Amino acid sequence: MKVIVIGSGIVGSSTAYHLARKGIEVVVVDKVHQGQATAAGAGIVCPWITSVEDPNWYTIARKGALYYPELVSAIEEDGETELGYRIVGAMAVSKDDELLDTIEQRILERKVDTPEVGVVTRLSAEEAKNLFPPLNDDLKAVHVTGGARVDGRLLRDAMQRAAEKRGVVRHTGEASLVAANGKVTGVKVNEAEIYADKVIVTAGAWTKQLLARFGIDISIEPQRGQIIHFKVRDEDTSNWPVVLPQNSYYMLAFDDSRVVVGATRESGTGFDYRHTAIGVKEVIEAGLDMAPGLADSTLHEMRIGFRPVGPDILPLLGTIPDLDNLVISTGLGASGITMGPYVGVLAAELALGNEIDVELSPYHPLRATQKV
């Protein structure tokens, strides 16, 4: 069997890697667009704290987080150890004790079915600051030991190298689907046609363009995220926990004295790859509000990513009735790093016709345009 994967972000790289581990012949095609979401993603793996109540979202997010140790072990067996993955814990922070009470109760309820949440502890502002020194003096916290972070770029690259060791072939270029009689038969890239038994589209925010020529209007749009990396001096940041205030921003640290703050959520920008004054201002202000101690840090790097946003917060995963042999896997929005590797597993199994342990109807890729 031969499978083509279009796109090599976190989802596509995972899909190709897992197919290769099963001995499947795999071809990956990627245009390497500026603004691939994985390259800019912060790397938080901690769905336990989220206020999102949608059970279908939480099902995939939970399974995605729980899958990481297995994935890391598999990749290490293939000789890849630089992933930036570490269980460092996470803190939900707020000045409001009643809000923290609600968060703590929600986490404890989730822990009943998921002991991997770890130890749940209420922290005073002083205790929270001891774990994350630049933190605002007034922020108290609920801390969980089971929160993790991962460097999305490193993980993606490691999966790609591991897949190539297992025979995966890569082509760089713009892919278009080749179809006949209602069946996808392959792709055209760089004027060459490549044929396969199945094609899996993991093209993120660019998925809409691939399907438009077939009259399929998939509900996926780019959402621009601007994110800033700070460098702190004379600090070992390797074990600092993820910081999650009760808004759309976040903060996490990596081993190289780097602290990541993000990110904007800008809809309607298209693929406008620019750092804007207002976007940068928004991120810096959010970061300094959470952690005033970063005021003297260095602005190390700014990144932009286009999150693939669907009609709601759920991924778009499944097949399309009018095009046989095609699997769609996209729409992870702001949850790409948490969900992506596991969604790649689901996409691979779906392409192979294997049974999976998730009811896919809530994630149907055309759910916004037709009844399913």
C-alpha positions in Angstrom: 0.0 0.0 0.0 1.2 3.5 -0.8 0.0 6.7 1.0 0.7 10.3 0.2 0.6 12.9 3.0 0.2 16.5 2.0 1.7 18.8 4.7 4.4 18.1 7.2 3.5 20.1 10.3 2.9 18.3 13.5 -0.1 16.4 12.2 1.4 15.5 8.9 4.8 14.5 10.4 3.0 12.3 12.9 0.8 10.7 10.2 3.8 9.9 8.0 5.9 8.6 10.9 3.2 6.2 12.2 2.4 4.9 8.7 6.1 4.2 8.2 6.3 2.4 11.5 3.7 0.0 10.1 5.7 -0.6 7.0 3.6 1.5 4.6 5.2 3.2 1.6 4.8 6.9 2.3 5.4 10.0 0.2 5.2 13.5 1.9 4.6 16.6 -0.1 5.0 20.0 1.4 5.2 23.6 0.0 6.9 24.7 3.3 4.8 27.8 3.5 5.8 30.7 5.7 3.7 30.6 8.9 3.2 26.9 9.3 1.4 26.7 12.7 3.8 24.1 14.1 6.8 26.3 13.7 5.2 29.0 15.8 3.3 26.9 18.3 4.3 27.4 22.0 4.2 23.7 22.9 1.8 23.3 25.9 0.6 19.8 26.7 -1.8 20.3 29.6 -5.5 20.0 28.8 -6.4 19.3 32.4 -6.6 23.0 33.4 -8.6 24.3 30.4 -12.1 25.8 31.0 -13.3 24.3 27.7 -16.3 22.1 28.5 -16.9 20.5 25.1 -16.5 16.7 25.8 -15.6 16.0 22.2 -12.7 18.6 22.3 -11.6 17.2 25.7 -11.6 13.6 24.4 -9.0 14.4 21.7 -7.0 16.8 23.9 -6.9 14.3 26.8 -5.9 11.4 24.5 -3.3 13.7 22.8 -1.7 14.6 26.1 -1.7 11.0 27.3 -0.1 9.8 24.1 3.1 11.9 24.4 5.1 9.5 26.6 4.5 6.6 24.2 5.4 8.8 21.3 8.6 10.1 22.9 9.6 6.5 23.7 9.0 5.4 20.1 11.0 8.3 18.6 13.9 7.7 21.0 14.0 4.1 19.8 14.6 5.5 16.4 17.5 7.5 17.7 15.9 10.9 18.1 16.2 12.4 21.5 16.0 16.2 21.0 12.4 17.0 21.4 12.2 19.7 24.0 9.6 17.5 25.8 9.5 17.6 29.6 6.9 17.2 32.3 7.4 20.5 34.2 4.0 21.0 35.8 1.6 23.8 35.1 0.0 26.6 37.0 -3.4 28.2 36.5 -2.9 31.7 37.9 -5.3 34.4 39.1 -5.7 37.0 41.8 -9.3 35.7 42.4 -9.6 33.0 45.0 -13.1 32.0 44.0 -12.0 31.5 40.4 -9.1 29.4 41.6 -11.6 27.4 43.7 -13.6 26.6 40.5 -10.5 25.7 38.6 -9.2 23.4 41.3 -12.5 21.6 41.5 -12.6 21.1 37.7 -9.1 19.7 37.7 -9.9 17.3 40.6 -12.9 16.0 38.8 -10.8 15.3 35.7 -8.2 13.6 37.8 -10.7 10.9 38.8 -10.4 9.4 35.3 -6.9 10.7 34.5 -4.4 10.2 37.3 -1.7 11.5 35.0 -3.0 15.0 36.0 -0.6 14.4 38.9 -0.7 16.2 42.3 -3.0 19.2 42.5 -1.9 21.9 44.9 -3.1 25.4 45.8 -0.2 27.9 45.9 0.1 31.3 47.5 1.5 34.1 45.4 4.9 33.6 47.1 4.9 29.8 46.4 3.9 30.4 42.7 6.7 32.9 42.3 9.2 30.5 43.8 8.4 28.1 40.9 8.3 30.9 38.2 10.5 33.7 39.5 9.5 36.5 37.1 5.8 36.0 38.0 3.5 38.9 39.1 3.6 39.2 42.9 -0.2 39.1 43.2 -0.9 35.9 41.2 -1.8 32.9 43.2 -2.2 29.5 41.5 -3.5 26.0 41.2 -0.5 23.8 40.4 -0.6 20.4 38.7 2.5 18.2 38.4 1.3 16.5 35.2 1.6 19.5 32.9 4.2 19.3 30.1 5.8 21.3 27.3 7.4 20.4 24.0 9.3 22.2 21.3 7.0 21.8 18.3 9.8 22.4 15.8 12.1 19.9 17.4 9.4 17.3 17.6 8.3 17.8 14.0 11.8 17.5 12.8 12.5 14.4 14.9 9.5 12.7 13.5 10.5 13.6 10.0 14.0 12.2 10.4 12.7 9.0 12.1 10.2 8.6 9.2 12.9 9.0 6.6 15.0 6.4 8.3 12.0 4.1 7.7 11.9 5.0 4.0 9.5 7.9 3.8 10.2 10.1 0.6 9.8 13.8 0.7 8.9 16.2 -2.1 9.0 20.0 -1.7 6.4 21.8 -3.8 2.8 22.8 -4.2 0.6 19.8 -4.3 -2.7 19.5 -6.2 -5.0 16.5 -6.0 -5.4 14.2 -8.9 -8.8 12.5 -9.2 -10.9 10.5 -11.6 -14.4 9.1 -11.4 -14.9 10.4 -7.9 -11.7 8.9 -6.6 -8.5 10.6 -5.6 -5.6 8.7 -7.3 -2.6 10.8 -6.2 -1.2 14.3 -6.4 0.6 16.5 -8.9 3.7 18.3 -7.7 6.4 20.1 -9.7 4.7 19.0 -12.9 5.0 15.3 -11.9 2.1 13.1 -11.0 2.5 10.7 -8.0 0.0 8.0 -7.6 -1.1 6.3 -4.4 -3.9 4.2 -2.8 -4.7 6.9 -0.3 -4.1 10.6 0.1 -4.1 12.3 3.5 -4.5 16.1 3.6 -2.8 17.6 6.7 -2.2 21.0 5.1 -3.5 23.0 8.0 -4.8 26.5 7.0 -4.1 25.8 3.4 -6.5 22.9 3.1 -9.3 25.0 1.7 -7.3 25.8 -1.4 -6.6 22.2 -2.1 -10.3 21.2 -2.2 -11.8 24.3 -3.8 -11.2 23.0 -7.4 -13.4 20.1 -6.6 -16.3 22.4 -5.5 -15.7 21.4 -1.9 -16.0 24.3 0.5 -14.4 23.1 3.7 -14.8 25.5 6.6 -11.1 26.2 7.5 -9.5 29.6 7.7 -6.1 30.9 8.9 -5.9 32.6 12.2 -2.7 34.6 12.7 -0.8 34.2 15.9 2.1 36.4 16.9 4.3 35.0 19.5 7.5 36.3 21.3 10.4 34.5 22.7 12.3 36.2 25.6 15.8 35.4 26.9 16.5 35.8 30.6 19.9 36.1 32.1 21.5 34.1 34.8 18.5 31.8 35.3 18.0 28.1 34.8 14.6 28.0 33.2 14.5 24.3 32.4 12.1 23.3 35.1 9.8 26.4 35.2 6.2 25.3 34.9 3.7 26.4 32.2 1.8 29.5 33.3 -1.9 29.8 32.3 -3.8 32.9 33.2 -7.5 33.0 32.7 -7.4 34.5 29.2 -6.1 33.4 25.8 -2.5 34.1 26.7 0.1 31.7 28.2 3.8 31.5 29.2 6.3 28.7 29.3 10.0 28.2 29.5 12.6 26.0 27.8 16.0 24.7 28.7 18.0 27.5 27.0 16.9 30.4 29.3 14.0 31.1 26.8 10.6 32.1 27.9 7.8 32.0 25.4 4.7 34.4 25.6 1.8 34.2 23.2 -0.2 34.5 21.3 -2.5 36.8 19.4 -5.6 35.3 17.9 -6.2 37.3 14.7 -9.0 36.3 12.4 -9.6 37.7 9.0 -5.9 38.4 8.3 -5.6 35.8 5.5 -2.0 34.7 5.1 -0.6 38.2 5.9 2.8 37.2 7.3 3.7 40.4 9.2 4.5 41.3 12.7 2.2 44.2 13.5 2.9 47.0 16.0 -0.4 46.3 17.8 0.2 42.6 17.8 3.7 42.8 19.3 2.4 45.4 21.8 -0.4 43.1 22.8 1.9 40.1 23.4 4.5 42.1 25.3 1.9 43.7 27.6 0.3 40.4 28.3 3.7 38.9 29.1 4.7 41.7 31.4 1.3 41.6 33.1 1.8 37.9 33.9 5.5 38.2 34.7 6.8 41.8 35.3 10.2 40.2 36.1 10.7 39.8 32.3 11.0 43.6 31.9 14.8 43.4 31.6 14.8 40.2 29.4 16.0 40.2 25.8 13.6 40.1 22.9 15.1 37.0 21.4 12.7 36.1 18.6 9.3 36.8 17.2 7.3 34.2 15.2 4.1 34.1 13.3 1.9 31.0 12.7 -1.4 30.6 10.9 -3.6 28.3 13.0 -6.1 26.3 11.0 -9.4 27.2 12.5 -12.6 25.3 11.6 -16.3 26.1 12.3 -15.8 25.4 16.0 -13.1 24.2 18.4 -13.1 20.6 17.2 -10.6 19.2 14.7 -11.7 18.3 11.1 -11.0 14.6 10.7 -12.5 12.1 8.4 -13.4 11.3 4.8 -15.3 13.2 2.2 -18.2 11.4 0.5 -17.6 12.8 -3.0 -13.9 11.9 -3.1 -12.9 8.3 -2.3 -9.4 7.5 -1.0 -9.1 10.9 0.7 -8.7 11.6 4.4 -8.8 15.1 5.8 -7.0 15.9 9.1 -6.8 19.6 10.1 -8.6 22.3 12.1 -6.8 21.9 15.4 -6.7 25.6 16.0 -4.9 26.6 19.1 -4.6 23.0 20.3 -2.3 21.8 17.6 0.7 20.8 19.7 -1.5 19.1 22.3 -3.6 17.1 19.9 -1.4 16.9 16.8 0.6 13.8 17.3 -2.4 11.7 18.4 -4.5 13.1 15.5 -1.8 12.0 13.2 -2.2 8.4 14.6 -6.0 8.6 14.0 -5.5 9.8 10.4 -3.1 7.0 9.7 -5.4 4.4 11.1 -8.3 5.9 9.2 -6.4 5.7 5.9 -5.5 2.1 6.5 -9.2 1.2 7.3 -8.4 0.2 10.8 -10.7 0.5 13.8 -10.0 3.5 16.0 -11.1 4.2 19.6 -12.8 7.5 18.9 -16.3 8.1 17.5 -15.5 10.4 14.5 -18.9 11.8 13.6 -18.4 15.0 15.7 -15.2 15.8 13.8 -16.6 15.3 10.3 -14.7 17.7 8.0 -17.8 18.9 6.2 -20.0 19.3 9.3 -20.4 23.0 8.7 -21.8 22.6 5.2 -23.9 19.4 5.4 -25.8 17.2 7.8 -23.8 14.2 9.0 
